[in-house]
Amino acid sequence: MEEYRSSLKLFYMCQCGFYVYGVAALLAWETRRKDFAVMISHHIITIILIESSYLVGFFRIGSIILAVHDVFMESAKIFKYSGKELGASAH
């Protein structure tokens, strides 16, 4: 059981590191797009949620949410930036 938890903790640390890097990259050198404020707030809120679920011990459900979240979020960004608005929209 402990090996299982340590794997999830490592996954959590990697995900949190990714979002911390995302904030730093957005502030330091990435191109400022129209959605800059939304992306910064998204990254900060995600960091807070990761840390909160880590402190409470919700590793399993948090890992599932992070995995699914990343797939849908990155897919929507690809559609949006390639001009395929229908694929990025929830409508």
N, CA, C and O of each residue as an XYZ file, in Angstrom:
364
protein
N       0.821     -1.197      0.000
C       0.000      0.000      0.000
C       0.870      1.268      0.000
O       0.553      2.247     -0.675
N       1.967      1.233      0.765
C       2.835      2.406      0.832
C       3.498      2.690     -0.509
O       3.678      3.851     -0.876
N       3.866      1.634     -1.251
C       4.464      1.820     -2.579
C       3.461      2.509     -3.506
O       3.834      3.369     -4.303
N       2.204      2.131     -3.399
C       1.131      2.736     -4.174
C       1.010      4.223     -3.846
O       0.902      5.055     -4.747
N       1.028      4.551     -2.568
C       0.912      5.954     -2.165
C       2.121      6.759     -2.591
O       1.977      7.917     -2.982
N       3.306      6.180     -2.527
C       4.498      6.934     -2.918
C       4.479      7.235     -4.412
O       4.974      8.282     -4.828
N       3.922      6.348     -5.224
C       3.788      6.614     -6.659
C       2.829      7.775     -6.905
O       3.091      8.637     -7.744
N       1.733      7.793     -6.181
C       0.768      8.887     -6.329
C       1.347     10.202     -5.818
O       1.090     11.259     -6.394
N       2.122     10.142     -4.745
C       2.754     11.359     -4.239
C       3.742     11.908     -5.265
O       3.821     13.120     -5.465
N       4.493     11.021     -5.914
C       5.424     11.454     -6.951
C       4.662     12.083     -8.114
O       5.072     13.121     -8.634
N       3.559     11.464     -8.525
C       2.722     12.021     -9.584
C       2.218     13.407     -9.190
O       2.234     14.331    -10.003
N       1.774     13.551     -7.949
C       1.302     14.842     -7.453
C       2.405     15.889     -7.501
O       2.180     17.014     -7.946
N       3.599     15.518     -7.044
C       4.713     16.470     -7.052
C       5.060     16.901     -8.473
O       5.342     18.073     -8.723
N       5.037     15.951     -9.398
C       5.338     16.281    -10.796
C       4.277     17.213    -11.378
O       4.610     18.179    -12.065
N       3.016     16.932    -11.109
C       1.941     17.774    -11.606
C       2.019     19.180    -11.004
O       1.855     20.174    -11.712
N       2.266     19.255     -9.712
C       2.370     20.563     -9.067
C       3.562     21.327     -9.643
O       3.469     22.528     -9.894
N       4.668     20.639     -9.849
C       5.832     21.270    -10.451
C       5.547     21.789    -11.844
O       6.008     22.866    -12.221
N       4.782     21.019    -12.611
C       4.401     21.434    -13.961
C       3.620     22.746    -13.928
O       3.887     23.646    -14.724
N       2.665     22.861    -13.019
C       1.850     24.070    -12.951
C       2.621     25.252    -12.375
O       2.381     26.390    -12.779
N       3.544     25.011    -11.440
C       4.402     26.085    -10.941
C       5.293     26.590    -12.082
O       5.469     27.796    -12.258
N       5.849     25.652    -12.849
C       6.639     26.039    -14.022
C       5.778     26.825    -15.014
O       6.244     27.795    -15.611
N       4.525     26.407    -15.186
C       3.616     27.102    -16.097
C       3.403     28.547    -15.708
O       3.360     29.422    -16.573
N       3.269     28.812    -14.419
C       3.120     30.197    -13.947
C       4.389     30.985    -14.247
O       4.331     32.102    -14.761
N       5.532     30.393    -13.921
C       6.807     31.078    -14.166
C       7.012     31.340    -15.654
O       7.454     32.423    -16.037
N       6.697     30.360    -16.493
C       6.870     30.520    -17.940
C       5.934     31.586    -18.494
O       6.338     32.392    -19.332
N       4.695     31.596    -18.038
C       3.750     32.613    -18.501
C       4.215     34.016    -18.118
O       4.090     34.957    -18.902
N       4.745     34.144    -16.923
C       5.187     35.462    -16.466
C       6.501     35.889    -17.108
O       6.709     37.076    -17.359
N       7.384     34.942    -17.373
C       8.740     35.293    -17.793
C       8.918     35.401    -19.307
O       9.430     36.411    -19.789
N       8.509     34.389    -20.063
C       8.912     34.428    -21.471
C       7.887     33.961    -22.489
O       8.144     34.100    -23.685
N       6.757     33.423    -22.100
C       5.788     33.002    -23.118
C       5.068     34.213    -23.707
O       4.958     35.264    -23.076
N       4.588     34.034    -24.921
C       3.847     35.080    -25.607
C       2.542     35.354    -24.867
O       1.814     34.427    -24.509
N       2.258     36.615    -24.645
C       1.015     36.988    -23.953
C      -0.146     36.938    -24.934
O      -0.237     37.755    -25.851
N      -1.019     35.980    -24.733
C      -2.210     35.849    -25.575
C      -3.392     36.506    -24.872
O      -3.279     37.005    -23.753
N      -4.528     36.491    -25.563
C      -5.734     37.094    -24.987
C      -6.164     36.396    -23.707
O      -6.777     37.012    -22.835
N      -5.843     35.105    -23.593
C      -6.276     34.331    -22.434
C      -5.231     34.296    -21.313
O      -5.248     33.393    -20.478
N      -4.323     35.276    -21.295
C      -3.244     35.288    -20.303
C      -3.784     35.262    -18.868
O      -3.352     34.439    -18.061
N      -4.714     36.145    -18.550
C      -5.251     36.216    -17.184
C      -5.967     34.918    -16.806
O      -5.873     34.460    -15.667
N      -6.669     34.340    -17.747
C      -7.375     33.085    -17.498
C      -6.373     31.957    -17.238
O      -6.567     31.147    -16.332
N      -5.304     31.908    -18.034
C      -4.311     30.848    -17.872
C      -3.560     30.992    -16.546
O      -3.325     29.998    -15.859
N      -3.186     32.204    -16.186
C      -2.502     32.420    -14.899
C      -3.406     31.994    -13.750
O      -2.978     31.270    -12.852
N      -4.657     32.445    -13.781
C      -5.574     32.080    -12.693
C      -5.836     30.578    -12.679
O      -5.952     29.984    -11.607
N      -5.929     29.961    -13.844
C      -6.120     28.505    -13.932
C      -4.945     27.777    -13.278
O      -5.147     26.845    -12.500
N      -3.727     28.199    -13.590
C      -2.555     27.534    -13.033
C      -2.479     27.722    -11.516
O      -2.171     26.777    -10.790
N      -2.755     28.916    -11.044
C      -2.697     29.179     -9.603
C      -3.773     28.399     -8.859
O      -3.501     27.811     -7.812
N      -4.981     28.390     -9.386
C      -6.074     27.634     -8.754
C      -5.763     26.142     -8.764
O      -6.034     25.449     -7.784
N      -5.201     25.644     -9.856
C      -4.843     24.225     -9.930
C      -3.779     23.882     -8.896
O      -3.856     22.832     -8.258
N      -2.790     24.751     -8.721
C      -1.760     24.526     -7.701
C      -2.399     24.455     -6.311
O      -2.062     23.580     -5.514
N      -3.309     25.370     -6.028
C      -3.998     25.380     -4.732
C      -4.800     24.097     -4.542
O      -4.783     23.514     -3.458
N      -5.499     23.652     -5.576
C      -6.290     22.422     -5.476
C      -5.402     21.194     -5.295
O      -5.734     20.303     -4.514
N      -4.283     21.139     -6.005
C      -3.362     20.013     -5.850
C      -2.827     19.974     -4.420
O      -2.817     18.920     -3.783
N      -2.387     21.118     -3.924
C      -1.850     21.166     -2.563
C      -2.914     20.813     -1.527
O      -2.629     20.104     -0.562
N      -4.128     21.299     -1.721
C      -5.207     21.010     -0.770
C      -5.546     19.528     -0.748
O      -5.672     18.934      0.323
N      -5.695     18.927     -1.925
C      -6.034     17.501     -1.957
C      -4.873     16.654     -1.447
O      -5.097     15.582     -0.885
N      -3.637     17.114     -1.633
C      -2.471     16.418     -1.090
C      -2.506     16.431      0.435
O      -2.285     15.404      1.077
N      -2.786     17.605      1.013
C      -2.812     17.729      2.470
C      -3.929     16.902      3.099
O      -3.770     16.388      4.206
N      -5.052     16.769      2.406
C      -6.184     16.011      2.931
C      -6.016     14.516      2.667
O      -6.631     13.696      3.348
N      -5.190     14.154      1.686
C      -4.942     12.745      1.384
C      -5.825     12.166      0.296
O      -6.001     10.950      0.230
N      -6.385     13.014     -0.560
C      -7.237     12.541     -1.651
C      -6.396     12.244     -2.892
O      -6.601     12.853     -3.943
N      -5.456     11.316     -2.773
C      -4.530     11.036     -3.861
C      -5.194     10.338     -5.042
O      -4.961     10.705     -6.193
N      -6.014      9.342     -4.762
C      -6.586      8.551     -5.866
C      -7.527      9.371     -6.740
O      -7.360      9.405     -7.959
N      -8.500     10.024     -6.146
C      -9.450     10.801     -6.933
C      -8.756     12.009     -7.552
O      -9.074     12.393     -8.678
N      -7.821     12.608     -6.837
C      -7.082     13.738     -7.381
C      -6.266     13.351     -8.598
O      -6.175     14.121     -9.554
N      -5.672     12.172     -8.574
C      -4.888     11.695     -9.718
C      -5.764     11.460    -10.932
O      -5.375     11.781    -12.055
N      -6.930     10.908    -10.716
C      -7.861     10.675    -11.832
C      -8.298     12.007    -12.433
O      -8.324     12.162    -13.654
N      -8.637     12.959    -11.585
C      -9.068     14.271    -12.071
C      -7.940     14.959    -12.835
O      -8.181     15.544    -13.891
N      -6.715     14.899    -12.318
C      -5.587     15.516    -13.013
C      -5.353     14.874    -14.381
O      -5.098     15.573    -15.362
N      -5.439     13.554    -14.444
C      -5.203     12.862    -15.712
C      -6.267     13.216    -16.746
O      -5.934     13.505    -17.896
N      -7.520     13.200    -16.362
C      -8.610     13.512    -17.291
C      -8.596     14.995    -17.643
O      -8.809     15.360    -18.799
N      -8.351     15.832    -16.675
C      -8.305     17.278    -16.877
C      -7.276     17.637    -17.938
O      -7.562     18.415    -18.847
N      -6.089     17.076    -17.826
C      -5.015     17.401    -18.771
C      -5.374     17.006    -20.191
O      -5.083     17.751    -21.127
N      -5.998     15.854    -20.373
C      -6.360     15.395    -21.715
C      -7.344     16.369    -22.364
O      -7.139     16.790    -23.502
N      -8.406     16.726    -21.647
C      -9.419     17.604    -22.220
C      -8.914     19.038    -22.384
O      -9.216     19.692    -23.382
N      -8.152     19.524    -21.414
C      -7.649     20.892    -21.492
C      -6.674     21.057    -22.651
O      -6.780     22.013    -23.419
N      -5.734     20.142    -22.780
C      -4.751     20.246    -23.860
C      -5.401     20.059    -25.229
O      -5.006     20.717    -26.191
N      -6.381     19.182    -25.331
C      -7.102     19.003    -26.595
C      -7.836     20.279    -26.987
O      -7.812     20.679    -28.150
N      -8.484     20.913    -26.027
C      -9.203     22.161    -26.308
C      -8.235     23.255    -26.746
O      -8.548     24.033    -27.647
N      -7.063     23.322    -26.116
C      -6.077     24.332    -26.508
C      -5.580     24.093    -27.935
O      -5.406     25.041    -28.701
N      -5.355     22.842    -28.287
C      -4.908     22.527    -29.653
C      -5.954     22.967    -30.664
O      -5.624     23.584    -31.677
N      -7.215     22.651    -30.391
C      -8.289     23.074    -31.301
C      -8.364     24.597    -31.386
O      -8.488     25.158    -32.475
N      -8.289     25.252    -30.246
C      -8.400     26.715    -30.199
C      -7.293     27.388    -30.992
O      -7.564     28.267    -31.811
N      -6.052     26.988    -30.760
C      -4.919     27.639    -31.409
C      -4.786     27.274    -32.881
O      -4.125     27.983    -33.639
N      -5.408     26.176    -33.290
C      -5.355     25.814    -34.713
C      -6.547     26.376    -35.491
O      -6.680     26.132    -36.690
N      -7.414     27.131    -34.802
C      -8.532     27.775    -35.479
C      -9.782     26.910    -35.596
O     -10.748     27.313    -36.245
N      -9.783     25.756    -34.994
C     -10.949     24.861    -35.023
C     -11.807     25.132    -33.779
O     -11.820     24.347    -32.831
N     -12.509     26.243    -33.811
C     -13.261     26.718    -32.645
C     -14.316     25.715    -32.183
O     -14.569     25.611    -30.983
N     -14.926     24.989    -33.084
C     -15.962     24.024    -32.703
C     -15.402     22.957    -31.778
O     -16.085     22.540    -30.842
N     -14.172     22.503    -32.017
C     -13.558     21.493    -31.179
C     -13.155     22.008    -29.802
O     -13.016     21.222    -28.864
N     -12.965     23.322    -29.671
C     -12.555     23.917    -28.407
C     -13.743     24.350    -27.561
O     -13.602     24.566    -26.358
N     -14.898     24.475    -28.171
C     -16.056     25.026    -27.502
C     -16.885     23.933    -26.829
O     -16.926     22.796    -27.299
N     -17.533     24.281    -25.745
C     -18.411     23.351    -25.052
C     -19.843     23.437    -25.571
O     -20.724     22.718    -25.099
N     -20.070     24.310    -26.534
C     -21.438     24.512    -27.032
C     -21.787     23.491    -28.079
O     -22.897     23.507    -28.611
